[in-house]
């Protein structure tokens, strides 16, 4: 993995998806490329879900990390970036209100403020980050509680400042990862997300598992103790809800 800072900043006015853009152009672009889009016409979530935003009210960006030879690194990086976004948001919002939700959501007082989409393609990882800078009118129901930096901080938020702070924080966290200071990801994420022993339901496709979170492994797989049948279920993807 290349460890150079993210300092090749590409600003696009409008694009389908910043993740798709980086995946398409990864061979031509250097390590350390970050692409920001004013607007995405086809922003993506996991499992082909949609991600919404509005020009002037949303951050949509993707970071390119090259020379990744192991998919595990891709997963670890997505947890690392969640921590970086959380840290960037603490410049605006009280640390105690921000929570990390498995696998890569960031919530404020239980409402989603940021989603992260990590994709592995042709030896590269693309980490896409969507942040609601201000409230906006989504083209269709978002389908879950959500919020924005402006509404949580009570202040106007400059998109340019937020972009700059995000890149700055990612660079700090990424260089700590490169010097092995944060190599314990996703265990660090697990501690900070504070979900051990929590009663959850995880829906993965049509399978629902309800039980107590007991651990995470180095690939970000969540181990949940299913009390009904006394089994430990290892879950690699899905949507989690807290039952307490
Ligand atoms: C995510 O997926 O949360 C990952 C979102 C990543 C978006 C960024 S934007 C830049 C880059 N380029 C892309 O094309 N994507 C990345 P997931 O966990 O599957 O959540 C998707 C769900 O979040 C949707 O089904 C909605 O319920 C909800 N959602 C959509 N837009 C939202 C928004 N603006 N704020 C909060 N929730 C939203």
Boltz pocket constraint, residues with backbone or C-beta under 6 A from the ligand:
constraints:
  - pocket:
      binder: B
      contacts: [[A, 16], [A, 17], [A, 18], [A, 19], [A, 20], [A, 40], [A, 42], [A, 43], [A, 44], [A, 45], [A, 46], [A, 47], [A, 49], [A, 50], [A, 51], [A, 52], [A, 53], [A, 59], [A, 60], [A, 61], [A, 62], [A, 105], [A, 112], [A, 113], [A, 114], [A, 115], [A, 116], [A, 117], [A, 128], [A, 129], [A, 130], [A, 131], [A, 132], [A, 141], [A, 142], [A, 143], [A, 144], [A, 145], [A, 146], [A, 147]]
      max_distance: 6.0
